[in-house]
C-alpha cells in the first residue's frame, strides 16, 4: 500500500483541482481570495506529484511539502473565519466574494474550505508515509 501513496496523493490533487474548476466554471461560484491562495498551492501538485508517482521518485515528492503546508494553513484559516467571522484579522477579502460566505455542499457542514483542508491534510500524510522506511528497507 505504501508504494501507492504518491499515486493516491496525486489522485487527490487531481480530484481537488477538477472539483475546484467545476465549482468555478460549471457552478459559477466565484472563488474568494483565500480560495485563490489554496488553488495556487493545489494546482501545481498535479504535475509534481504525478511526475514523482510515475517515476517512483520519492525525494521529488518532498519538494511539495512547503506548498502543501501553506495550503493547509490557508484552508485551516479559511475554515476558522467561516466558523467565526470575527477572526478575520487580516481582512483578505476586499473586493469580490467574502471569505466568510459559506457554501455548504452536504451534511450541513461540508464546505469548500473543509474539502480543501481534508485534501491538503491527506496529501501531507500520504507524502510523509511514502517517505517512511519500511523495516525490510533498513537492513
Secondary structure, DSSP 8 states (H G I E B T S, - for coil): -GGGHHHHHHHHHHHHHHHHHIIIIIS-----HHHHHHHHHHHTHHHHHHHHHHTT-HHHHHTTHHHHHHHHHHHHHHHHHHH-GGG--S----SSS-TT---EEETTTEEHHHHHHHHHHHHHHHHHHHHS--GGG--
